[in-house]
Amino acid sequence: MKGTSLIVSIVLFIAVAVLYVLQFTGEGENEHNSATAEKGVVNRGDLKIAYVKADSVLLNFDLSQDLHDDFTKKQEAYTAEYSVKRQSFEKDAAAFQEKLQRGGFLSEQRAVQERDRLVGMEQEIQKMDQELSAKLGGLQAENNKQILDKLMEYLNELNAGKKYDYIFNASNILIGDEADNLTADVLKVLNERYSELKK
């Protein structure tokens, strides 16, 4: 009887110890949270989360619109410059083809020289196209960086007091509480500041 009582006491002691360890190491909570997460519900606990729709900022930030207008003007200028050179090449190539067909070259050597000139011209046009595309790509990347820098600068300022643990880009959030959506407030402040800078 005394031996049974001792065994029961030991088992109870071990059970209490295991519960104590689970309670204070958080393993029991993790098991509960993983079971909850499997059902599609995540317990936020004390986390403070917000999100911003970055694509809305890109579309509605006045700086973004001004940068886009400037980019479009440069793109049109580059396209016009390229088109003029391309049309000139096509005109020369057609004239060469016609002259070659009717035997208008005094010698074969003169025809080869003209062909080589046209090949060089075409290579210059291709190089120009690549350079203009690279310039436009670089300009677009610079514009995006400038907008993102302004957004991050403001979000860091907004969150200076650790108001939020996480601020997400909403492009990956399918459903979220509108109370956590900072987009309208962020856009308002960014546009006000940009308007002040333009004065």
Secondary structure in CASP SS format (residue, H / E / C, confidence):
PFRMAT SS
TARGET T0000
AUTHOR 0000-0000-0000
METHOD secondary structure of the structure
MODEL  1
M C 1.00
K H 1.00
G H 1.00
T H 1.00
S H 1.00
L H 1.00
I H 1.00
V H 1.00
S H 1.00
I H 1.00
V H 1.00
L H 1.00
F H 1.00
I H 1.00
A H 1.00
V H 1.00
A H 1.00
V H 1.00
L H 1.00
Y H 1.00
V H 1.00
L H 1.00
Q H 1.00
F H 1.00
T H 1.00
G C 1.00
E H 1.00
G H 1.00
E H 1.00
N H 1.00
E H 1.00
H H 1.00
N H 1.00
S H 1.00
A H 1.00
T H 1.00
A H 1.00
E H 1.00
K C 1.00
G C 1.00
V C 1.00
V C 1.00
N C 1.00
R C 1.00
G C 1.00
D C 1.00
L C 1.00
K C 1.00
I E 1.00
A E 1.00
Y E 1.00
V E 1.00
K C 1.00
A H 1.00
D H 1.00
S H 1.00
V H 1.00
L H 1.00
L H 1.00
N H 1.00
F C 1.00
D H 1.00
L H 1.00
S H 1.00
Q H 1.00
D H 1.00
L H 1.00
H H 1.00
D H 1.00
D H 1.00
F H 1.00
T H 1.00
K H 1.00
K H 1.00
Q H 1.00
E H 1.00
A H 1.00
Y H 1.00
T H 1.00
A H 1.00
E H 1.00
Y H 1.00
S H 1.00
V H 1.00
K H 1.00
R H 1.00
Q H 1.00
S H 1.00
F H 1.00
E H 1.00
K H 1.00
D H 1.00
A H 1.00
A H 1.00
A H 1.00
F H 1.00
Q H 1.00
E H 1.00
K H 1.00
L H 1.00
Q H 1.00
R C 1.00
G C 1.00
G C 1.00
F C 1.00
L C 1.00
S C 1.00
E H 1.00
Q H 1.00
R H 1.00
A H 1.00
V H 1.00
Q H 1.00
E H 1.00
R H 1.00
D H 1.00
R H 1.00
L H 1.00
V H 1.00
G H 1.00
M H 1.00
E H 1.00
Q H 1.00
E H 1.00
I H 1.00
Q H 1.00
K H 1.00
M H 1.00
D H 1.00
Q H 1.00
E H 1.00
L H 1.00
S H 1.00
A H 1.00
K H 1.00
L H 1.00
G H 1.00
G H 1.00
L H 1.00
Q H 1.00
A H 1.00
E H 1.00
N H 1.00
N H 1.00
K H 1.00
Q H 1.00
I H 1.00
L H 1.00
D H 1.00
K H 1.00
L H 1.00
M H 1.00
E H 1.00
Y H 1.00
L H 1.00
N H 1.00
E H 1.00
L H 1.00
N C 1.00
A C 1.00
G C 1.00
K C 1.00
K C 1.00
Y C 1.00
D C 1.00
Y E 1.00
I E 1.00
F E 1.00
N E 1.00
A H 1.00
S H 1.00
N H 1.00
I C 1.00
L C 1.00
I C 1.00
G C 1.00
D C 1.00
E H 1.00
A H 1.00
D H 1.00
N E 1.00
L C 1.00
T H 1.00
A H 1.00
D H 1.00
V H 1.00
L H 1.00
K H 1.00
V H 1.00
L H 1.00
N H 1.00
E H 1.00
R H 1.00
Y H 1.00
S H 1.00
E H 1.00
L H 1.00
K H 1.00
K C 1.00
END
